[in-house]
Amino acid sequence: MTPSSLALAIETSNPSACPAEVGVGAIGSDAAFVERLSTARRHDDDLMPAIDRVCRAAGVRPADLRAVVVSIGPGGYTGLRIAVTTARFIAEATGAACIGVPTAEVAACAAARDGRPFAVALASKGEHAVVTPFDAQGRPTAAGRALDADGVSALGLPRLIGDGFLPGPMREMASASGVSVEPLVLGASWLLRAAAGRESVDPSRLLPLYAREPEAVRLWRARGGAGE
């Protein structure tokens, strides 16, 4: 790892399913230093302290960073908002490149390659999840969208990657049709690998990829906010 390749990775998109962590490494490779966020306090409260810890462990100053990479969702609203805001702030303050990676593509990077295509399910709610299909090489074949068990079945894919919150009907469909359900894996190293070849964006244009409209926005619209 050379000073010209130093990148900070922030993967806190789904802390209830996978440990939230930050890392320092080179884009396209494993993180050389990784720090998991404390489970004894709110993960968003520990984000900046964890970034400080991992940078100290790596002997990296903020000015040394050449890129900030963040997993942008779908996932938890608060975690995504704080992670993206933090990545934008650090990129703007240090001049580092700012790179956002959809979380499904981080999970796809971690998925085992066995010659079969698959789908990644995130942000489950009720009987739906945001499902992104991938080919056998781990390349997305369509944008993620909210599907129920019938919608996932219609994809005709032999593998489904999801967390412990995957809707019961999807698990039942998979069991009945021979679809293998595999655990969701996320982390700073997979995020850095998934960021390889991606273009940076202006930090002000980096936004979370929400699974559905935040409740606060929905209520604002219902009260006539959209017309003001």
N, C-alpha and C positions, 0 to 999 in steps of 0.2 A: 504494500500500500504506500503510495507516494503522496506528498502534500498536494499535488495537483489533482488527485483523485478522491480526496476526502469528502465523504457525504454523510449527512445525518439522516437516519431513517426513523420515522415515527409511525408505528403500527399500534393504534389504540382504537380501531374501528369497532371491534366486537369483543370488549373485555369480559363480558359475561359468558362468552363461548371459548375464547382463547386468551391466554395471558397477554396483557398489554405490555409492550416493551418498546424501547428505543435502542438504536445501535449506531455505531460509527464504522464505516467500511468504504469500499469502493463500489460504485454502481456496477451491477452485473456479477457481483461476487457475494460471498458470505460476509456478514458483519464481523469485523475483527474484535469488536467490543460490544457487549450487549448488557443492557440494564432493564430488568423487569420493574414495572411500577408496583408500588407497595399495595398489598391487598388489605392492609390495616387501615387505610384511609381512602377517600374517594380518589379514583384513578386520575381524574382531571386535576385534583389538587396536587398530585405528586408528579405531574408531567414535567414541569420546568425543573424541579429538583432532580428528577431522573435524568433529564438531558444534561444537567450540570455534572451529575455523578459519572455518566458515561464519557463525557468529554474530558473530565479530569483523569479518568482511568486511562483514556487513550492519549493523554497529553496534548489535547487539541484545544486551541483557543477559538473563540467564535470567528475571528478573522481568517482562520485556517480553512474553514469550510468552503468547499467549492460548489456544493449542492445540498439542498434540503429536499428529501423525498418523503411524501406522506400518503398513507392509504386513505382514500377519500370516500369510501362507502360503496354500497349501503351498509348501514350499521346503526349504532345508537346515536340519536340526535345530538345529545350533549357532547359525547366523546368525539364525534366527527367535527362538530362546530369548534370545539376548543383545539383539537389537533390541527385543523386547517388554519385557524387563526394564528396559532403558534408558529406553524411553518411559514406563513406569510410574513409574520413579524420578523422572524429570524432571517429570512431571505432578504427582506427589505433592509434590515439593519446591517447585514454583513455583505450584501451584494452577491450572495450565493445564488446559483440557479435554483428555481423552484419547480419541482416536478410532482404532479399528482398521479396516482395510480389507482384505478378502480379496484376495490377490494376483491372482487371475484377473480381478477387476473392475478392477484397475489396468491389466492387459494389455488388457482390453476397452475401456477408456477410450482407450488409445493406438491401438487398431485402426482402420484406415481404414473409413469408412462407404461402402459401395457398394450399399446396398439389399438385401444378402444376410445371412442369419443366419450364425453361426459358432460354433466351440467353441474353448476355450483348454485346452491340455494342459500340465500342470505335474508336477513331481516324478516323472519317469519312472524306472521300475525294472523291469528285465527286459523283459517284453512289455506291461507295464501303465503307465498314466499316470493322474493325477487329472484328469478331463475335466469342464469346466463348459460347458454350452450357453448361448448368448445369442441374442436376437432381433436383427433388423437394426438396431435402435436401440441395441444394446449393453446390453440389460437381461437379467440372468440368467433363464432359464426353468426351471431346476432346480438343485439343489445339486450341487456337484462330487462325483464318485465315481470309483473306480478302474475303468478299462475297458481291454480289449485292443482289437486292431484290429477284430474283429467287432462289439464294443460300440460303437465309434466309427462304424462303417459303418451300424449300425442307427439312429443318430441322424438320418441322412439330411441332414446339413448340408453345404453346398457349400464351406465354408472351415474350415481347421484351423490354429490358431496354436500353435506350439510352438518349443522351443529346439533346439539341436544334439543334445540327448540324446533326442529323440523316438524311440521304438522303431522299428526297421527295418520290422517288419510293418505299422505304421501308415502309414509313408511309402509302402510298396508298395501298400497298400490305396488310399491317396489317389491315387497315380499311375494305378492301374488303373480307378478309378471317377470320375476327373475332379475330385477334391476338391483345391482349391488349398491348399498348405501355405505358411504365411506366418511370418516370424520373430517371435519373442517380443520385445516392447519394454516395458521398465520404466524408471522413473526418478522422481525427486522431483516433477517437475512433473506427471506423469500421476497420481501418488499424491494430490497436492493437489486435482487436478480430480476424481478419483474420490471424494474425501472430501466433496464438496459435498452438503449436505442430510442428512448422517449424524448421528445422535445420539451424543453422547459417553457414555462409560461410566465407572463407578468404576474407577480404575486397578487396584485389587485384583482386578477381574473380567476384565481384559483377558488373553487367553490366546492362544498361538500356535495356528494351524490346521495341525496336522501331517497329512501324507499318510497315515501309517500309524503304528502304535504304535512308539515309540522302542525300540531293541534293549535298552537297559538296563532298561526297564520290562518288556519281554517276558521277559527272564531272571529278573527279580525275581518275576514271576508264576509262572514255571516252578518256581522254588525255594520256592513256597508263600507268597510275600509277600502275596498277595491275601487270604489267610485270617488274617493276623496282625493 
